[in-house]
Amino acid sequence: MDPKRMIEACDENTIGVVPTFGVTYTGNYEFPQPLHDALDKFQADTGIDIDMHIDAASGGFLAPFVAPDIV
């Protein structure tokens, strides 16, 4: 998920953003920190607070062992 494109899709009706931390079939990770930073800036600029839930069912278990630098 690209932070810039994510923010372009956000408005007062957005209830949340859900990046995937370990795609089931590929194991790819979406880096949550740039998304979090973009949401913080969006809130500072607009006053709109949007929650982020990280879907990490499988990747969340493996990441600390195989990619500790992105946890």
Long-range contacts (C-beta under 8 A, 24 or more apart in sequence): 1-30, 1-35, 3-34, 3-35, 3-37, 3-38, 4-38, 6-35, 6-38, 7-38, 7-39, 7-41, 7-42, 10-39, 10-42, 10-48, 10-50, 11-48, 12-48, 14-48, 14-50, 15-50, 15-51, 16-50, 16-51, 16-52, 16-53, 17-50, 17-51, 17-52, 17-53, 18-52, 18-53, 18-54, 18-55, 19-52, 19-54, 19-55, 20-54, 20-55, 20-56, 20-59, 21-54, 21-55, 21-56, 21-59, 21-60, 21-63, 22-56, 22-57, 22-58, 22-59, 22-60, 22-61, 22-62, 22-63, 23-59, 24-57, 24-58, 27-59, 27-62, 29-59, 29-63, 29-67, 29-70, 31-70
